[in-house]
Amino acid sequence: MNKEEQICSKCVMDTTDPLIIFNDEGVCNHCLEYDEKIKSINQNTFELDSVIERVKSEGKGRKYDCIIGLSGGVDSTYVAHLVKELKLRPLAIHLDNGWNSETAVMNVKNTVEKLNIDLITYVINWEEFADIQRSFFLSGTPDVEVPSDHAIFSILRKYAKKFKVKYVINGINFKTESHHVLSWSQGHSDWKYIKSVHKKFGKKKIKTFPHGNIFTILSDRISNNWINILDYVDYNKDDAKKLIIEKLDWKDYGGKHFESIFTRFYQGYYLKEKFNYDKRKMHLSSLICGNLISREDSLKTLKEPTYDSEIQKRDLKFVQKKLRLNKQDWDNIMSTALKSYYDYDSYYGKILKSSYYSLIKKIISKII
């Protein structure tokens, strides 16, 4: 690290986050925010019964009382187990974006069969989606996973509306995902951002890609219909793994969100090689604050490769072939100037430039 670089004295976040701030004790803003927010998260455990009762009450007379997303990962699999334990009637939705690992597919299959949950798999239009992903690679931003996340939340809304289900229960949780670096990835809800990147670099017309807009996002925030249920229980990921392995024949895939081949490549290779962003710092720092791992062990982990170098080489070839990127294309992608969300048109960017920004910010803050 050079003279200007610094690492948090409590977690492993450092100045590769350009917006990081340290207090006089060298503790970063992420940890300080964690200490403040965890108080309200801990209070949630007392509210679980009323939340579940509300879901059951609103779902009376319908086949399903909630929608859950199911990726084959730890969090979503545990959510499936938990909602059944709580006697809810979920419909599981899985997005097939063309990048699932065999392990993830098998995990989803085992979960719905053993828990007797109905499943809908939404298969995305590959040619459209590949064109959007290529566009994001060419854009020079670190937001190549944004289209997948946007599509996932959009199809959850789609099926909630179709089946007249009020609540979407998801595996997002503060305890293991508290540390977020905005500049490492943002714009997940911003369809205007995705469109503007694709308009500049894409070649195909987008007709079927599932998407929302700023109004659907605000509606979700206002209505409280999206429930981060793992924030209402004493969630320990290691214990959750043991349980789903034993009860659901779940298989490990080797890393956070590595159930997707693309996500494994994106987090473990692309972000690190092009931007020097190591998302393990976020994940490990969250666990440190939750007393689930030591800072010393986390620092040791960060000295290790993000994942096996031979698998990285294999993944690189697979991504290039699947997205039809030749060696020259890839060399251009890796050498192009670094860009960010703010270099492209977006909903939030437009709001920032608006003369009414202060008023809009004040209204939105009261709403959400």
C-alpha positions as CSV (number, residue, x, y, z in Angstrom):
1,M,0.0,0.0,0.0
2,N,1.3,3.5,-0.8
3,K,1.5,6.4,1.7
4,E,-2.0,7.6,0.9
5,E,-3.6,4.3,1.4
6,Q,-5.2,3.2,4.6
7,I,-7.0,0.2,6.0
8,C,-9.7,0.2,8.7
9,S,-8.5,-0.7,12.2
10,K,-11.6,-2.7,12.8
11,C,-12.4,-4.4,9.5
12,V,-10.5,-4.9,6.3
13,M,-12.0,-2.1,4.2
14,D,-9.5,0.2,2.7
15,T,-9.0,3.1,0.4
16,T,-9.7,1.1,-2.7
17,D,-13.1,2.4,-1.7
18,P,-12.6,6.1,-2.9
19,L,-15.4,7.4,-0.6
20,I,-14.2,5.7,2.6
21,I,-13.8,7.9,5.7
22,F,-11.9,7.1,8.9
23,N,-12.4,8.5,12.4
24,D,-9.6,9.4,14.8
25,E,-9.3,5.8,15.9
26,G,-8.9,4.6,12.3
27,V,-12.4,3.0,12.1
28,C,-14.1,3.4,8.8
29,N,-17.6,4.8,8.1
30,H,-18.9,1.3,7.1
31,C,-18.2,0.0,10.6
32,L,-19.6,3.1,12.3
33,E,-22.8,2.7,10.2
34,Y,-22.9,-1.0,11.1
35,D,-22.8,-0.2,14.8
36,E,-25.6,2.2,14.5
37,K,-27.9,0.1,12.3
38,I,-27.4,-3.3,14.0
39,K,-29.3,-1.9,17.0
40,S,-32.5,-1.6,14.9
41,I,-31.8,-5.0,13.1
42,N,-31.6,-6.7,16.5
43,Q,-34.9,-5.2,17.5
44,N,-36.5,-6.9,14.4
45,T,-36.3,-10.3,16.1
46,F,-39.1,-9.2,18.4
47,E,-41.3,-8.4,15.4
48,L,-41.1,-11.6,13.4
49,D,-44.4,-13.0,14.6
50,S,-46.3,-9.9,13.6
51,V,-44.6,-9.8,10.2
52,I,-45.5,-13.5,9.5
53,E,-49.1,-13.0,10.7
54,R,-49.4,-10.0,8.3
55,V,-48.2,-12.1,5.4
56,K,-50.6,-14.9,6.2
57,S,-53.5,-12.6,6.7
58,E,-53.0,-10.7,3.4
59,G,-52.6,-14.1,1.6
60,K,-55.8,-15.7,2.8
61,G,-57.8,-17.2,0.0
62,R,-54.9,-17.3,-2.4
63,K,-52.7,-20.2,-3.5
64,Y,-49.5,-18.4,-2.4
65,D,-49.0,-15.8,0.3
66,C,-45.5,-14.8,-0.6
67,I,-43.0,-14.9,-3.5
68,I,-39.4,-16.0,-2.9
69,G,-36.4,-15.8,-5.2
70,L,-34.3,-19.0,-5.4
71,S,-30.8,-18.9,-6.8
72,G,-29.3,-22.1,-5.3
73,G,-27.1,-20.0,-3.0
74,V,-27.0,-20.2,0.8
75,D,-29.2,-17.2,1.7
76,S,-32.1,-17.9,-0.7
77,T,-32.1,-21.7,0.1
78,Y,-32.2,-21.0,3.8
79,V,-35.1,-18.5,3.2
80,A,-37.0,-21.3,1.4
81,H,-36.5,-23.5,4.5
82,L,-37.4,-20.8,6.9
83,V,-40.7,-19.7,5.2
84,K,-41.9,-23.3,5.2
85,E,-40.9,-23.6,8.9
86,L,-43.0,-20.6,9.5
87,K,-46.0,-22.2,7.7
88,L,-46.1,-19.8,4.8
89,R,-47.1,-20.8,1.3
90,P,-44.4,-19.6,-1.0
91,L,-44.0,-19.6,-4.8
92,A,-40.3,-19.8,-5.7
93,I,-39.0,-17.9,-8.7
94,H,-35.7,-18.7,-10.3
95,L,-34.0,-16.6,-13.0
96,D,-32.1,-18.6,-15.6
97,N,-29.8,-16.0,-17.2
98,G,-27.6,-18.6,-19.0
99,W,-24.8,-18.6,-16.4
100,N,-26.0,-21.1,-13.8
101,S,-23.5,-23.6,-12.5
102,E,-24.6,-27.3,-12.4
103,T,-24.4,-27.1,-8.6
104,A,-26.8,-24.2,-8.5
105,V,-29.3,-26.0,-10.7
106,M,-29.2,-29.1,-8.5
107,N,-29.5,-27.0,-5.3
108,V,-32.7,-25.4,-6.6
109,K,-34.1,-28.7,-7.7
110,N,-33.4,-30.4,-4.4
111,T,-34.8,-27.5,-2.4
112,V,-38.2,-27.3,-4.1
113,E,-38.6,-31.0,-4.1
114,K,-37.7,-31.6,-0.5
115,L,-39.8,-28.6,0.7
116,N,-42.7,-29.2,-1.7
117,I,-42.5,-25.7,-3.1
118,D,-43.9,-24.7,-6.5
119,L,-41.2,-23.3,-8.8
120,I,-41.3,-21.0,-11.8
121,T,-38.0,-20.7,-13.8
122,Y,-37.9,-17.6,-16.0
123,V,-35.5,-18.2,-18.9
124,I,-34.2,-14.8,-20.1
125,N,-33.8,-14.1,-23.8
126,W,-30.1,-15.0,-24.2
127,E,-29.3,-12.9,-27.3
128,E,-30.7,-9.7,-25.7
129,F,-29.1,-10.4,-22.3
130,A,-25.7,-11.2,-23.9
131,D,-25.9,-8.0,-25.8
132,I,-26.5,-6.0,-22.6
133,Q,-23.7,-7.7,-20.8
134,R,-21.3,-7.1,-23.7
135,S,-22.4,-3.4,-23.6
136,F,-21.5,-3.2,-19.9
137,F,-18.1,-4.7,-20.5
138,L,-17.5,-2.1,-23.2
139,S,-18.7,0.7,-21.0
140,G,-15.7,0.6,-18.7
141,T,-17.8,0.6,-15.6
142,P,-17.6,-2.0,-12.8
143,D,-21.4,-2.6,-13.0
144,V,-21.5,-5.7,-15.3
145,E,-23.7,-7.6,-12.8
146,V,-26.3,-4.8,-12.7
147,P,-28.5,-6.2,-15.5
148,S,-28.8,-9.6,-13.8
149,D,-29.8,-8.0,-10.5
150,H,-32.3,-5.7,-12.2
151,A,-33.9,-8.6,-14.1
152,I,-34.2,-10.7,-10.9
153,F,-36.1,-8.1,-9.0
154,S,-38.2,-7.3,-12.0
155,I,-39.4,-10.9,-12.4
156,L,-40.1,-11.1,-8.7
157,R,-42.4,-8.1,-9.1
158,K,-43.9,-9.6,-12.3
159,Y,-45.0,-12.8,-10.6
160,A,-46.1,-11.1,-7.5
161,K,-48.5,-9.0,-9.6
162,K,-49.5,-12.0,-11.7
163,F,-50.5,-14.2,-8.8
164,K,-51.8,-11.2,-6.7
165,V,-49.3,-11.9,-4.0
166,K,-48.5,-8.8,-1.8
167,Y,-45.2,-9.9,-0.3
168,V,-41.8,-10.7,-1.7
169,I,-39.5,-12.4,0.9
170,N,-35.8,-12.3,0.0
171,G,-32.4,-13.3,1.4
172,I,-30.8,-9.9,1.5
173,N,-29.6,-9.5,5.0
174,F,-27.6,-6.9,6.9
175,K,-25.5,-9.2,9.1
176,T,-23.5,-10.7,6.3
177,E,-24.0,-7.9,3.7
178,S,-23.6,-4.7,5.7
179,H,-20.5,-3.2,4.0
180,H,-21.3,-1.8,0.6
181,V,-19.1,0.3,-1.6
182,L,-21.2,2.3,-3.9
183,S,-18.5,3.0,-6.4
184,W,-17.8,-0.7,-6.8
185,S,-21.3,-1.4,-8.1
186,Q,-24.4,0.8,-8.4
187,G,-27.4,1.4,-10.5
188,H,-29.1,-2.0,-9.9
189,S,-32.6,-0.4,-9.9
190,D,-31.9,2.1,-12.6
191,W,-33.4,1.0,-15.9
192,K,-32.5,4.4,-17.4
193,Y,-28.8,3.6,-16.7
194,I,-29.0,0.2,-18.2
195,K,-30.7,1.6,-21.3
196,S,-28.2,4.4,-21.8
197,V,-25.2,1.9,-21.6
198,H,-26.9,-0.4,-24.0
199,K,-27.9,2.4,-26.4
200,K,-24.2,3.4,-26.7
201,F,-22.6,0.0,-27.0
202,G,-25.4,-2.5,-27.9
203,K,-26.3,-3.9,-31.3
204,K,-29.6,-5.6,-30.7
205,K,-33.0,-4.2,-30.0
206,I,-34.2,-5.0,-26.5
207,K,-37.8,-6.2,-26.6
208,T,-38.3,-8.7,-23.7
209,F,-35.7,-7.9,-21.0
210,P,-37.6,-7.7,-17.7
211,H,-37.2,-4.3,-16.2
212,G,-38.7,-1.8,-13.8
213,N,-38.5,2.0,-13.5
214,I,-38.0,4.6,-10.8
215,F,-41.7,4.4,-9.8
216,T,-41.7,0.7,-9.2
217,I,-38.7,1.0,-7.0
218,L,-40.2,3.9,-5.0
219,S,-43.4,1.8,-4.7
220,D,-41.5,-1.1,-3.2
221,R,-39.9,1.2,-0.7
222,I,-43.1,2.9,0.3
223,S,-45.3,-0.2,0.6
224,N,-42.9,-2.3,2.7
225,N,-43.9,-5.3,0.7
226,W,-40.3,-6.6,0.3
227,I,-39.3,-8.4,3.5
228,N,-35.6,-9.1,4.3
229,I,-36.6,-12.0,6.6
230,L,-33.1,-12.9,7.6
231,D,-32.9,-9.6,9.5
232,Y,-35.8,-10.9,11.7
233,V,-33.9,-14.0,12.9
234,D,-30.6,-14.7,14.5
235,Y,-29.0,-15.6,11.1
236,N,-25.6,-17.3,11.1
237,K,-24.5,-18.4,7.6
238,D,-22.3,-21.3,8.8
239,D,-25.2,-22.7,10.8
240,A,-27.5,-22.2,7.9
241,K,-25.1,-24.1,5.6
242,K,-25.0,-27.0,7.9
243,L,-28.8,-27.1,8.1
244,I,-29.4,-27.0,4.4
245,I,-26.7,-29.5,3.7
246,E,-28.3,-31.9,6.1
247,K,-32.0,-31.3,5.3
248,L,-32.0,-30.3,1.7
249,D,-28.9,-32.0,0.3
250,W,-27.4,-28.6,-0.6
251,K,-24.0,-28.5,-2.2
252,D,-21.4,-25.8,-1.7
253,Y,-20.1,-23.9,-4.7
254,G,-17.0,-22.3,-3.1
255,G,-17.7,-18.6,-2.7
256,K,-20.2,-15.8,-2.0
257,H,-22.6,-15.8,-5.0
258,F,-20.4,-18.3,-6.9
259,E,-23.5,-20.3,-7.7
260,S,-23.3,-18.3,-10.9
261,I,-20.3,-18.9,-13.2
262,F,-20.5,-15.3,-14.4
263,T,-20.6,-13.9,-10.9
264,R,-17.6,-16.0,-9.9
265,F,-15.7,-14.6,-12.9
266,Y,-17.0,-11.1,-12.4
267,Q,-16.1,-10.9,-8.7
268,G,-13.1,-13.1,-8.6
269,Y,-11.4,-12.0,-11.8
270,Y,-12.8,-9.1,-13.7
271,L,-13.3,-6.6,-10.8
272,K,-9.9,-7.5,-9.4
273,E,-7.9,-7.4,-12.6
274,K,-9.4,-4.3,-14.2
275,F,-10.4,-2.1,-11.2
276,N,-8.4,-3.6,-8.2
277,Y,-11.7,-4.1,-6.4
278,D,-11.8,-7.2,-4.2
279,K,-15.4,-7.8,-3.0
280,R,-14.1,-10.2,-0.4
281,K,-13.2,-7.1,1.6
282,M,-16.9,-6.2,1.8
283,H,-18.0,-9.7,2.7
284,L,-15.3,-10.4,5.3
285,S,-15.8,-6.9,6.9
286,S,-19.5,-7.6,7.4
287,L,-18.6,-10.9,9.1
288,I,-15.9,-9.2,11.3
289,C,-18.5,-6.7,12.5
290,G,-20.9,-9.6,13.2
291,N,-18.2,-11.4,15.2
292,L,-18.3,-14.3,12.8
293,I,-14.7,-14.1,11.7
294,S,-11.5,-12.5,13.1
295,R,-9.8,-9.6,11.4
296,E,-6.5,-11.5,11.5
297,D,-8.1,-14.5,9.6
298,S,-9.7,-12.1,7.1
299,L,-6.4,-10.5,6.3
300,K,-4.9,-13.9,5.7
301,T,-7.8,-14.8,3.4
302,L,-7.2,-11.6,1.3
303,K,-3.6,-12.7,0.7
304,E,-4.9,-15.8,-1.1
305,P,-6.1,-15.8,-4.7
306,T,-9.8,-14.9,-5.2
307,Y,-10.2,-18.4,-6.6
308,D,-8.2,-21.1,-8.3
309,S,-6.1,-19.8,-11.2
310,E,-6.9,-22.7,-13.5
311,I,-10.6,-22.2,-13.0
312,Q,-10.1,-18.5,-13.7
313,K,-8.5,-19.3,-17.0
314,R,-11.3,-21.7,-17.9
315,D,-13.9,-19.1,-16.9
316,L,-12.3,-16.4,-19.0
317,K,-12.4,-18.6,-22.1
318,F,-16.0,-19.6,-21.3
319,V,-17.1,-15.9,-20.9
320,Q,-15.3,-14.9,-24.1
321,K,-16.8,-17.7,-26.1
322,K,-20.3,-17.3,-24.7
323,L,-20.4,-13.5,-25.2
324,R,-18.6,-13.8,-28.6
325,L,-15.6,-11.7,-27.5
326,N,-12.4,-12.4,-29.3
327,K,-8.9,-11.7,-27.8
328,Q,-8.7,-8.2,-29.3
329,D,-12.2,-7.4,-27.9
330,W,-11.1,-8.6,-24.5
331,D,-7.8,-6.7,-24.6
332,N,-9.7,-3.5,-25.5
333,I,-12.1,-4.1,-22.6
334,M,-9.3,-4.6,-20.1
335,S,-7.4,-1.6,-21.3
336,T,-10.2,1.0,-21.8
337,A,-10.4,3.9,-19.4
338,L,-12.3,3.4,-16.2
339,K,-15.8,4.8,-16.1
340,S,-18.6,4.9,-13.6
341,Y,-22.3,5.1,-13.2
342,Y,-22.1,8.9,-13.4
343,D,-20.6,8.8,-16.9
344,Y,-23.9,7.6,-18.3
345,D,-27.5,8.8,-18.3
346,S,-29.5,7.6,-15.3
347,Y,-32.6,8.4,-13.2
348,Y,-30.5,9.3,-10.2
349,G,-28.0,11.3,-12.3
350,K,-30.9,13.3,-13.7
351,I,-32.2,14.0,-10.2
352,L,-28.8,15.2,-9.1
353,K,-28.6,17.7,-12.0
354,S,-32.1,18.9,-11.3
355,S,-32.6,22.4,-9.8
356,Y,-35.2,20.6,-7.6
357,Y,-32.7,18.1,-6.2
358,S,-32.8,19.3,-2.6
359,L,-36.6,19.2,-2.6
360,I,-36.7,15.8,-4.2
361,K,-34.1,14.4,-1.8
362,K,-36.1,15.7,1.1
363,I,-39.4,14.1,-0.1
364,I,-37.8,10.8,-0.9
365,S,-36.0,10.6,2.4
366,K,-39.4,11.0,4.1
367,I,-40.9,8.3,2.0
368,I,-38.2,5.7,2.3
